């Protein structure tokens, strides 16, 4: 993960932090008192107890995978491990978990030395075979982290103090959106399983979103005649926070992109913003695109990444960890260029916001 981009947004937060320094200074003396320290230690102890003791059974259980699924998984991992950022996958093993509804998708955790170093999400194709819905490499920020889920539930107070610890968790997958379904004694809620935020869904809305069919033509498939080879991934290292500079909202949506045009734009601007107006919650948007990877048919040259035969995945989200099918993203939303800074604080590539001096 390229962490230099996070320094940009950190500088923006610096101004706010300066405003808080005086208040924090005044509070420092009281916060360092024995009573305050004891209170803080007590809260920490309670949090640890909730996470470690109340939720010990909150876990995903691996299942035996069909041989056909295992074969598709082995082939995909072998192909990806030829180049960064997937090279560590060469000596890895996998654990497979079912994803609802109806176990039509599977989470494949790529493991090495007991640590998760990447993942694949594979879905069943309607006409038979399998689809590579998304994938990514890394150790942090991956979808379906049980450790992060436990911490989130405890921090949000979703575990009642008088509860016996009975809580249900189901891993679900909507097209391009990992989801947790959490059931407690008196409520059911849905969480984005990547960034851990509550989704504003009713049960009927959730069923409609989760039962949507994947965009099969946009994905790598195990079907006959669908064999493809991944090209080295492009990683721009550009801005990965859509809220760092919201001027991209004033830029018009880009027309249809392919592997070549996406690569060119990333090399020019560093990143692109993606949104799905009115449906951001169903995709975890907005987010930034900071890389791409093309899968070509055998015999195709690398410069043919612009052809319809290429299957292209866009590296999305913090650090560009998640590779999502480009064509499916284009059907679900719009891409936007980031403004180009000019001397004097002006920007090129988007209209000025009303009342803005930029």
Secondary structure as UniProt FT lines:
FT   HELIX           4..31
FT   HELIX           34..49
FT   HELIX           50..54
FT   TURN            55..57
FT   HELIX           67..80
FT   TURN            81..82
FT   TURN            84..85
FT   HELIX           87..91
FT   STRAND          93..100
FT   TURN            101..103
FT   STRAND          105..112
FT   TURN            113..114
FT   STRAND          115..124
FT   TURN            126..127
FT   STRAND          130..137
FT   HELIX           146..155
FT   TURN            156..157
FT   TURN            161..162
FT   STRAND          168..174
FT   TURN            175..176
FT   STRAND          177..183
FT   STRAND          188..192
FT   TURN            193..195
FT   STRAND          198..199
FT   HELIX           203..210
FT   HELIX           216..218
FT   STRAND          220..221
FT   TURN            224..225
FT   STRAND          228..230
FT   STRAND          234..235
FT   TURN            242..243
FT   HELIX           246..250
FT   HELIX           259..269
FT   STRAND          272..275
FT   TURN            277..278
FT   HELIX           280..282
FT   TURN            283..284
FT   STRAND          287..297
FT   TURN            298..299
FT   HELIX           302..304
FT   TURN            305..306
FT   TURN            308..309
FT   STRAND          311..316
FT   HELIX           318..320
FT   STRAND          322..325
FT   HELIX           326..332
FT   STRAND          334..337
FT   STRAND          340..341
FT   HELIX           343..345
FT   STRAND          347..348
FT   TURN            354..355
//
